[in-house]
Structures are given as C-alpha cells and as structure tokens.
C-alpha cells in the first residue's frame, strides 16, 4: 500500500454538477504544523501569507487549540494543534466524480499490496469509559450546573479500534453508512483523518459570516422530526449554543448585523435526527484568520456555555486530549482582493471523526449535558452516534482447519474457542454450541471411514453464516522442505506488518499466505516462511515455526505478527519441550540444529531447511514502509 503521499478529499454528499461543493486537493506546495502554543501565531501568519500568494489551504485545527485563544492550558499537546497544507489549485467535483476518484485511489494503493484492499474494516473495539464511569462524570456536571459554574457541558469520551485494509475503502464503507455534508478524507504519509461530520461551523462567503450550530438529538427509530423540534430539553440546549455563537460572531461583525434567520431546523444524520439553527452576520474589515479564530474557536456546540469556564470543567472531567475530534476541518481560498485578509472559507466541526495512525484508530463521541439530562439516555445517544463505526460489518470472514482421526475432530474445543475470540474481535456473530453440534452432524452425515484421516474446514462468513466441509487429508513427505516466502513470491509481498490486526486471526483474507505455500509445493516443498517489518521471522503460510538447539526450543512470540496456532499453544504448554518465546532472526533459523513446523492438521514436523541458507540473500531488505 502506498502511504507516502498526501491527498485530501472534502466530501459533500449533496454535491452535484449544478453546485460542485466537494473538493479534491493533491501535491501540496507546503505543510505547516504548530505543536505548541508558541508556534501558533507563526503558523497562522504562514497560512495568511500563503493565501495572499494565491494558494489554497486545507487546515486541521485541534480542540486544544482553543486553549490558546481562551487563555487556558489544555492537554499535554502530544499532538499537533494545527496542520495545514497549501496547494496551487483545487478541483471542485460532483459526488459521482468523488466516487470515481475514491475507486482510483484504491486501485493505486493496491499496486504492490500483499492483501485485498477491499476487505477493510475495524476490530478490537473498546472505549475509555463504561456506563458506570459515565454516570459519575454526569453527576459531576450536574454539581457544576447547580453551583452556577456552567449551563451546559459537552462531555465526550473515546472509542478505540484497530483498522485493517485500505483506509480509502474503509472511508467508502463508513461514508455509505453516514453520508454527510462535511465529509473528509485526509491522507498524509500514513496519517489518516476520516470525518463524517454533519455540522457546519462557520462559512465566510463574500463578507457574510454564517454559523449553523448543531445541538439536539433524537433517535430516528420510533420518532418523527417534529418530536425533536418540539422537545423542550433539546430546544433549550440549542438556544444556549445559538446565544453563544451570536456573541462569538458579534465580536468580529459589524454592529447590528448579527441575526438568527432560522431556529430549530431538523435534519436526519444516519440513525438520528439533529437540530440546527443558523446565525448570520457581516464581518468587519481587517479581520484575518487569527482574529476570526480568537473570536469563535472552538465551536460552542462542542464546549457548552459559558465557553471559557466550561472548557475548564471539560479538562478536569475528560481522561485525555480530544485532539482533532471536536476541533475543525476547513478550506480557505485565496484572498479575492489585495485589501482582504481572508477570502472565502468553510469550516466544519470535526465530530463523527476518526483519526488513524498506522492501524490504530481513535474516534470521539459525546453529547450536551444540561440539568434536565438523563445519563442513561445520554449514554444511549452516544452509542447511537458511534454505531455507524462500531457496528460496521466485518470486512473478512474466519476459518478453522481441524484434523479428523478415528472419526474424532482433534482439539475441536480449542479451535472453537479461538474462533469465538476472533469472531468477537471482528464483530461477527457466532454460537459455539450450535457450531459444535453442526460439526458432529456433518461428520455423522458424511459417513467418513474411521481408519482414514480427514481435514475438516469451518468457514464463518462476515455475516455469521457457517460452512463446513470435509475432505481427505493427503500425506506429506516425512522431512518436507521449506523456503523463505521472499524467494517464492518476492521481497515486497513477503514482509508482514506486525501492526496489522488481521495477522493475529485466521481470516479469509490470506491470499499472500496461500500463494506462498502453493509456490512452495511447486518447488517440491511444503511452506514459505515470512519476515516482519523489523526483519524478524514470523510464521509459514500455513504453519507455525520452531527451532531447536540441544534441549532448547524457541518460537517467535505472537507479537511479531503471527497466528496463535492451536498446535503451537499445545506444544508450548508441553513441559517436556520447554519452549521459549523469543524474536528470531533469519540467522537464528539458519544456524539452528533443527527446524520444525506445526499446525493442527500435521502436528509437529521436522523439516529440511537447507534452502533457507541458500536463499538468505533475498532477505536483504531496504527500509520497509508500512506493509
């Protein structure tokens, strides 16, 4: 996968030929980053200069940047406060053109990739809060409201997951589930931001400032739009933020120009209805980006009211920095006249936004808390807002291969336990009792011969459907030969990424592994051995690997990026073997007294590893990009 590139899509699902509101940017001329408060003014000045030079800007602003403009110390600043890119041009496109561009991006990524990039998804989903912890925080907010410290607090928490497959394909899948006016896919050398925000922060259009605060939520199921528009609690939430935005815009607007032309409009966003209002004004002359942000940032809908005091409360309540979640993603066009400090611009509130670094994905979710809030309902609202991500159907299926000997499936419970764990990790439904019953029914129904060996394969589809097949188990040579996978399928495709979560599970996305052992068979062997991005030995295409020197046995640890094999676990638990888990280099394997491979079909098998020494030169890798 090509991660050494920068491209940005600002994606409006309503974009059409008559109104091209989606934007594509590529090949930035400049990248500007502020990590500390001391760098903020300089970076903003760089952005303003780039605009004056006729360049187009896309910028990411973190929530913690708001501390700079509100004289607060927020967070530990472990992440950038501002990242901005300057481009020579922007391509304005329709939704159909965006669809085509996304498909082309996936095709480009697929060149040289070792896996199917359409099998994207997330797994290992967890949160930094549970319902009980959430309730305690809400009670603290109530205390602050009763003490008169705040009227409303936008309280948030984080969802974490591991992502696999192409970030572009993942974006496309999430985009289908949560189409939005302010979608964004930002790709910058392995760092990805995927936003599905429905919330308009501020627009500057030929001197008119326009903000659309979004506050007020109701589940679509069992409701109609008027239920939300008439709800007193949600209307109160919304009007508080409208008043806050009126005040913010008033600081940089012509006297008497601030108006609220629309109140309590309802729109559907995925599985929820959201309430929005519109605030408009005429911007004063000589207002640049710094003064604009100083007046309005961050958006009041993600803080609460009053803004400054509530941001202090949020800092004390929340466990970690928000980062780009609850910040803003914006485009800024060049100044229209020499006397202007700002041209047209549009900024969204970066809610419903996932940030990916490598395979690690972080997603924030929250809601506005007032004295009338019910913590159980607020908790449900947060889970509903995150559901388009956390309930994304798996991009891969799972399978198990089991030895049948004497009509008995060997280590069946071990295999089912592993399958259940993996299914839970990928969000695939799986009933262990039903599965075990289906396996025994299949064995009885197929009338297999007791004196022969068979291979039973269980496949679990992403939707949770089972397929069970039984085939004869062929004999193998008593001393089978193994090769380096690089010798069989090439250097680039044989390097596994230990950070890729799919390597730790027996998924149906195993093309490169299957190709390695099939190529080995063509050369009269049995398997190909893989190396990870650190140059450590991992496993074979269908086996785990052990080396022996005297009475000392070693095998790579799971953390190197390999499958926790059922037979591997049994061998490690064997007290007579005394296996040590330790990272192994190719040299360790070549210089071992004996090398063994294992899986639950074959058991532990000593191999001919003479070809590994002759193929060592193929492992002289250059720097490995993310696999």
N, C-alpha and C positions, 0 to 999 in steps of 0.2 A: 504494500500500500504506500502510495506517495504521500508523505506527511510534510515534505519540505516545500510548502507552497503557502501562499496567502490569497484567499479569495473570500469575498463577503457577499452574501445574499440578504437583502432586506425585502421581506416576502409578505405582500398584501394579498390575501386570498381573493379579494374582490377586484384585483387589477384586471383591466380589460383593454382592448385596442383603443377605445374612446377615451380611456383615462388610465395611462400607464403609470401605476403607482408602486410597482415593485422595482427594485434596483439591484444591479449586479456590478460589483467592483472587483478588479483584479490588477495585479502588478503594481503594488504601492510604490510611490516615489520615496516615501519616508514613513518611519514609525516613531511615534513619540510616547514615552512612558513616564509617569510620575508614580513613585513608590512611597515617598514620604511627603509630609506637608511642605517641606522646604522646596520641593520640586514642582509643586502645583502651579504657582504663578508663571514659572518659566515655560512649562508645557502649554499652558493656556495661551501665553504670548506666542509660542511657536505655531499653535493652531490658528490663531488670528492672522499671523504673518502668512501662513500657507493659504488661507482664504483670500487674503489681499493679493497673493501671487496668482490667483486664478485656479487653485487646486480645490478638489472636492474632498471632504473629510467624512470619515465614519469614526465615531468615538464610543468607547465603553467607559462609563462612569460608575465607580463602585458606590455602594451605600455609604461606606465610611468616609468618602469624600465630603459628605455632608457635614462631618465634624469640622472640617477646615472652614466652611462658610458659616458655621454656627458657633464658632469658638469653643468647640468641645473636643476632647481627646477620645476618639472612638477606636476600639480594636487595637490590635498589635501590628497592623499594617504589614502582614506577612504576604499580602497580595497587592498588586498594583491598584492605585487609586484611579488612575486614568490610563487607558491605552487608546491611542488614536492613530489612524492611518491616513495618509494624504495620497490622492490619486489624480492623475491627469484628466480622467474622464469617468463618466458614469453611464451605464447602459440602462435605460428605462424600458421595462418589458412587461408583457401581459402574463397572466397565470399560465397559459399554455406554453409560453416561451420559458417560464421558470421550470415547468415540468420537464421540458426537453433538456434544459441546462443541467438539472439535477441528474437526469439519466446519463448524460455525457460525463459528468463528474464521477459517477460510479464506474463507468467504463474505463475512464482514465486511471482511477485508483486500482482497478482490477489488473492492470498490466503489471506482471511480475508478482502479483499476490499469490500466496500459498493457500488461500481459503476462498470459499464462495462469499463474496461481499454482500450478497443479498440476504444471507442468513444472519441479519443483525438483530440485536435485542439487548436486554439487560437481565442481570441475575444478581443473586445475593443482596436483595433489597433489605435495608434496615433503616431505622430512624434514630435520631439522637434524643428522642423524647417518647415516653409512653403516656397512656391516658392519665395515670395517676400523677405523674410528674407534671403533666399539662394542667391538671386541675389545681395543683399547688401554685403554679405560676399565675393562673387566672385569679385565684384568691388574693394574691399579692397585688394584682392590678386593681381589683375591687377596693383594697385597702387604700391604694394611692388615689383612687377616684373619690372615696369618702373623705380623705384628708384634703381634697381640693387641689392635689398636685397635677391632675390631668382630667380630661373629659373622656378621652378615647385613646386606647393604645393598640397599635397594630402589632400583635405578637406573632412571632414566626419560629419555626424550627426546621431542621434539615432532614432530608431523605438522601441516603447514600445507596449507590449501586455500582456494580461492575458492568461495563458495556463491552459488547463484542461485535465483530463485523464492521462494516463501513459506517463511519459517522454520518455520511450523506444518506445512506439507506435508512439508518435509524431516524434521522431527521424526517425523511419522507413518510415513514410509518407513523411517527408521532404527529406529523402535520395532517395526516388523514383523520386522526382521532381528535385533533384540536386545531382546526383551521382558525387563523387569526388575522387581524388587520396589521399586526406589528410583529410578524414572524421574522426570525433572523437566524442565519447560519453563518457563523464566523469561523473560518479555519485559518489558523496561523501556526504553521510548523509544529503540528501535533497538539496544539491547544485549540479546543473547540468550544464555542458557545452556541447553544440551540435555544432560541427563545420562541415561545408561542403566546406572547403577551397579547391580551385583548385591550390593554389600557394605553390610551393616548395621554401623554404627559403634557407637552406643550408644542405648539406649532407657531412659527413666525412666518407669515405669508404677506409680503409686501407691506410690512409695517403693522399688521394686525397680529396680536398675540391671542392664541386660543388654547385653553386648557380644558380637559374633559376628565375630571376626577371620577374614579370608579369605586364606589363603596355601597355595599348592599348585595346580598347573595341569597338565592333560594334554589333548591334542587328542582330540576325540570320535572322529574317523576312525581306525578300526583299534583302538579301545580300548574297555574297559568300565569302569564306575565302580570296581570292585574293584581294577583295575590301579593307580588313583591312591591308593585308601585303603591299599594295602599297600606303596606306594613309600617306601623309607626316606628318600630325599633330601627328598621333599615333606613327609613326616611331621615330619622334623627342622625344616624351615622353619616349619611350622605351630606346632609346640610352642614354638619360640623366641618367637613372637609371642603365643601364649597366655600364656606366663610373663610377658611384658612387660605385657600387658593386666591380668593378675591383680595385678601390682604397682601399675599405674596406678589401678585401681579401689580397691585396698586403701587408698590414701591418703585417700579420701573415704567409705569404707564402715565400717560397724560392725565391730568386732573379731570375727574368726571367721566372718564372713558370706560371704566370697568363696569361690565354688565353681565347678567346671567340670563341669556336668551332661552335656555332650555333646562328644565329641572326634572329629575326622576324619570329619565328615559330608561326603557328596559330592552336589553338585547340578550340573545342566547349565546352562550360560550360553552361549547361541548355539552356537558350534562347539567349545567347550571344556568340560571338567569342572573344577570348582573345589572345593577342600577348605575346609570351615569348621568351627569349633569354637565353643562357647558358654561365656561366663564370666558369672556372676551374683553379685550382692551386694545388701545393704541399705544405702541411702545414709544417711549421718549427718544429723542435724538441722542446720539453719542453713547448708546448702550452697547457695550461689547460683551463677549462671552463671559468674562469674569463677573461683570455686574449682573448679568442675567442669572448665572448660577448662584451668585451670592443672595439674590432675592428669592429664588424659588426652590433651591435644591436642599435636600431631596424632596420628592413629591410628598405632600402632606398625607396622601392616602396610604403611604407605607410607614408613616410615623404615628400619626394621631395628632391630637390637639390639647394644649398648645405645643407647637413643634419642638422648641428647644428643650423644655422641661421633659417632654415625653421621650425624646431621644435619650436623655439621661436614664430614664426608667428602663427603656429598652436595653440599654447597655448592661444594666445590672441584672436584668431578667434572662437575657438570651445567653446561651452557652458559648457561642463563638461568633466570629465576624460573619456578616451577611455576604460580603464580597460583592460580586456584580449582581447578585439577586437583590431585588428592591432598589437597585441603582437605576441606570438609564442606558439605553442604546439609542444613538442619534445620528442623523446625517445632517451635514451643514454644507450648503452650496456656496460658491464664491460670492463675494460682495457684488451687488448689482451696480453700484456707483462708487467712484473714488471717495466720496464723502461718507460712505456707510462703513460701520464697523462689523456689521453682520448682514449676511444675505438671508435667503430663506432657509429655514431649518425645521426639522421634525424630530422630537424625542419621545420615545415610549418609556413607560415604567416597566422595568425588566422583572415582572412577575412571570410565573409559569416558565421559568428559565432554568435550563440545565447547563452546568459548566463541566466540561470534560478535559482532564489532563491524562493523556495516555488512555488507559482503560478505566480510570476512576471517575465516576460521575457523581456530581452533587446537585441537589435540587431543593430549593427552599419552598416552604408553603406556610401560609398564615392567614389571619383574619383580624378584623377590627373588633376590639372588645370595649363595650360600654357597660354601664351599671346594670343595664337590662339583659346583658348576655347570659346565656345558659351554657356552661362549659361543655356539657355533653353534646349540645347542638353545634357549638363552635368546633369541637373535635371532629364531629362527623363532616362538617363543612370542609375542614382542611383535608381530610381523607378523600372527599369527593373531588376537590380541586386537583389533588395529586393522582387521581385514579387513571387518567389518560396515560400517565407514565408507568405507574407501579403495576397496573393491570394489563400492560402491553403483552399480547400473546407471545409466547416463546418463538424465537426465530429458528430453533433447532429442535430435533427430537432426540431421544435417548435409546440406547440398546444395551443388551447384555448377551453374551455368548456363554453357554453352560455345557459342560461335558455330561453326557448320559452314559452311565456304565451300569450294566445289570438292570436296566430299566429305571435307574435311580438318577435324578438330576443332582450332580455333586455340588455341594455348597450352595444350594438354592437359596436358603435364607440369607446367606452373605450377599449374594447378588441382588436379592430383592431389597435388602437394607440399603445397599449402595444406590440402587435405582431410586428408591424413595427419597433419599437425601438429595440426589441430583434433581429429581423432579420438583422437590420443594424449592430448591435453589433457583430453578428456571420458571417457577410458577406453573408447572404442568400438573394437572390432577392425576392422582394415581392411588388406587386402593390395593394395598398389599395382600389382603386376604383374598380378594377377588382374583388377583393376578396369580397367586399360588394355586388356587382352585383351577383356573384356566390352564395352567401348565400341566397339572396332573391329568386333567381331562384330555388334553392334547396327546400326552404320552399314551394313555389308555386307548384313545380313538385310533391312533396311527398303527397300532399292532406291531410295534418295533420288536426286533429279535433281542432276547436277553443276552445272548453271547456276543453281541456286536456293540461297537462304540458309535455314538451319535453326537452331533452338535445341535443343541437347541438354541435358537436365537429369539429373544424377546425384543420387539421394537415398540417403543412408546412414542406416538406421534405428538407434535406440539399441542394438539387439541385434547390429548389424553386417551386416544384410542390404542388398543393393543393389537399387535400382530405377532403370532407365534408360529415358527416353522421349525421342522426337524429334518436334518439331512445326515447322511453317513459321515463319520469323521475319518478322513483319509490318514494313512500312515505318513510319517515323515522320516527322513534319514536319521539314523541314531546319533550322528555327530554333524548336525546341519551347519551350513556356512552362513555367516553374517557379514554385512558390508556397512560402510558409512553411508547414510542416506544421501549425503552430498555427492557421492560417487554415482549414485543411482538416478537422482533427479535434479542435480545441480546445486551449487553452493547456496544461491539466494533462497531457494524454496525449502531448503533443509534446515534453516535456522528457525527454531521455535521461539516465541516470545513468552517468557515465564510469567509476564504480567497479564497474558490473555486468559481470562477465566475459563474458556472452553477446554483448555488442555487438561484441566483437573477433573473433567467429567467425560463419560463415554457418550459423546454426542454423535448424531448422524452426519455432522459436518466434519468428516475425516478424510476428505479426498486425498490430501497430500500424504497422509499416513498409509492409506490403502495403496496409493501409487508406489510408495517406497517398497512395501513387501512384495507387490506384484512384479516390480522390476527386479527385485532380488530373486524371485522364483525363475525369471527368465534367464538369470545367470547361474542357475543351479543352486541357489541359496534359499534362505528362509525369511530373512528380515533385514531392514536397514535401520541403523542407529542414528538418532538425531542429536543435535547440539543446540543449546540455547544461545541467546544473545550475549551471554557472558563467556561463551566458549566452554560451558560445562556440558557433560554428557547427560542426556535425559532418559530416553527410552527408545524402544523399537517401534515400528509401525503397528505391531500387534503384540508386543511383549514388553515386560519389564526386564531390566538388566542387573546382573550381579557379577562381581569379580571376587576371586579367592586367591589369597596368598597364604599358604600354610593353613592354619586354622582360622585365619582372619577373613571374614566375609564383609563386603561393602556393597552398598547400593545407593544410588542418588536419592536425596530426600525429595518429597513431594513438591517442596517449594521451588525446585529447579524448573518446574513446569512439566509435570507428568501425571499420568493417570494413577490413582491409588488402586492398583490391581488387587483383586481378591486373592489370588495365589501369592502375590508379593506380601500381603499382610500376613498370610498363614506362615510363610517362610520366616518372616521377621519375628513372629511370636514363638517359633520353634527354638527351645532352649539349647538344643544340640548345635544349631547353626551359629548362634551368637553373631547376628548380622549388625553391623554398624551403618547407620545412615550418614553419608558424608558426600559433599560435592566431589565429582570425579572429573578429571581432565581426560582428553583423548590419550595422553601419555600414560595415565594411570591404567587405562583399559589395555592398551597395547602391551605394557610391561607386566601385566598380571600373570600369575601362574596358570589360572584357569578363568574362563568367562562362561557365564550361564545366562540363559534367558528363561522366562517363565510366563505362563498365563494359565488360566483355569482349565483350558482345553488340553494342554500338554503337560502341565506340571513343571518341574524344574528340569531343564535340559542343558547339558554341557554342549558348547558349540565350538566349531572351527572358526577362530577369529584371525587366522593368518592374513586374510585380505585386508584387515584393518591397518596393519603396519605398512603394507604397500600402498594403501590409499590415503596415508596421513597427509600428503601434500595438498590434497583437495580441501583440507580444513584450515588452510592459511587464510583466514578471513580478514577483510578490511573492516573498518568501523561499521557496526551493524546499526541500521536505522530501526525504528520500531517495527517489529515484524508484523 
